Amino acid sequence: MGNGTAKLERLLPRKEAAQFLTDLGLSIAPQTLARLYSEGRGPVCMHLGRRAVYKPADLISYFRQQASAPSQSSREPRRPAANDDLPDAANDHDYED
């Protein structure tokens, strides 16, 4: 934006990030997010000083990676979920403050 008033995306501390994912339907504890980060398997994370923070868009991306398409049997291989398969909150979540 030319006038220097670009809207900044709110960064969520780990506890709020865990609640954000839980609200989408992926129950996860802050300690689990920390462990997943240390293993390189969790959502993208950045640090402000010593504090881990997450962009809501990265959390939604992680949620989508974890979701599978509906199936009728556990014998069916898991397929990635299409946008139509995901809850509305993951498709049009208002994550900017």
C-alpha positions as CSV (number, residue, x, y, z in Angstrom):
1,M,0.0,0.0,0.0
2,G,1.4,3.3,-1.1
3,N,0.6,5.3,2.0
4,G,2.3,3.0,4.5
5,T,-0.9,1.8,6.2
6,A,-0.7,-1.9,5.1
7,K,-2.9,-4.1,7.3
8,L,-0.7,-6.4,9.4
9,E,-1.8,-9.9,10.1
10,R,-2.1,-10.7,13.8
11,L,0.4,-13.2,15.1
12,L,-0.9,-15.8,17.5
13,P,1.2,-17.0,20.5
14,R,1.4,-20.8,20.8
15,K,-1.5,-21.1,23.3
16,E,-3.8,-19.1,21.0
17,A,-2.6,-21.0,18.0
18,A,-3.6,-24.2,19.7
19,Q,-7.1,-22.8,20.5
20,F,-7.4,-21.6,16.9
21,L,-6.8,-25.1,15.5
22,T,-9.1,-26.6,18.1
23,D,-11.8,-24.2,17.1
24,L,-11.4,-25.5,13.5
25,G,-11.8,-29.0,14.7
26,L,-8.2,-30.2,15.2
27,S,-7.9,-30.6,18.9
28,I,-4.3,-29.9,19.8
29,A,-2.5,-28.7,23.0
30,P,0.2,-25.9,23.0
31,Q,2.7,-28.5,24.2
32,T,1.9,-30.6,21.1
33,L,2.5,-27.7,18.8
34,A,5.9,-27.2,20.5
35,R,6.8,-30.8,20.1
36,L,5.7,-30.9,16.4
37,Y,7.8,-27.8,15.8
38,S,10.8,-29.4,17.3
39,E,10.3,-32.5,15.1
40,G,9.7,-30.4,12.0
41,R,6.2,-31.7,11.5
42,G,4.0,-28.9,12.7
43,P,2.7,-25.7,11.2
44,V,5.1,-23.0,10.1
45,C,6.2,-21.0,13.2
46,M,8.3,-17.9,13.7
47,H,9.8,-16.4,16.8
48,L,9.7,-12.9,18.3
49,G,12.5,-13.0,20.7
50,R,12.0,-16.3,22.6
51,R,8.2,-16.4,21.9
52,A,6.9,-18.7,19.2
53,V,4.1,-17.1,17.1
54,Y,2.0,-18.4,14.3
55,K,0.2,-16.7,11.3
56,P,-3.4,-17.7,11.1
57,A,-3.0,-18.4,7.4
58,D,-0.2,-20.9,8.2
59,L,-2.5,-22.6,10.8
60,I,-5.3,-22.9,8.3
61,S,-2.8,-24.4,5.8
62,Y,-1.7,-26.9,8.4
63,F,-5.3,-27.8,9.2
64,R,-6.0,-28.4,5.5
65,Q,-2.9,-30.7,5.3
66,Q,-4.2,-32.8,8.2
67,A,-7.8,-33.2,6.8
68,S,-8.8,-36.1,4.6
69,A,-11.6,-36.5,2.2
70,P,-14.7,-38.3,3.5
71,S,-14.7,-42.1,3.1
72,Q,-17.0,-45.0,3.8
73,S,-14.5,-47.4,5.2
74,S,-11.2,-47.4,7.0
75,R,-10.0,-49.7,4.2
76,E,-10.1,-46.9,1.7
77,P,-6.9,-45.0,1.3
78,R,-6.9,-41.5,2.7
79,R,-7.1,-38.7,0.2
80,P,-6.6,-35.0,0.7
81,A,-9.8,-33.1,1.5
82,A,-11.2,-30.8,-1.2
83,N,-12.3,-27.3,0.0
84,D,-15.9,-28.6,-0.2
85,D,-15.0,-31.3,2.4
86,L,-13.7,-28.8,5.0
87,P,-15.7,-26.9,7.6
88,D,-16.7,-23.4,6.6
89,A,-14.3,-21.9,9.1
90,A,-11.3,-23.3,7.3
91,N,-12.5,-22.0,4.0
92,D,-13.5,-18.4,4.9
93,H,-12.0,-17.9,8.4
94,D,-11.6,-14.2,9.2
95,Y,-8.1,-14.3,10.6
96,E,-7.1,-10.7,10.3
97,D,-7.7,-8.3,13.2
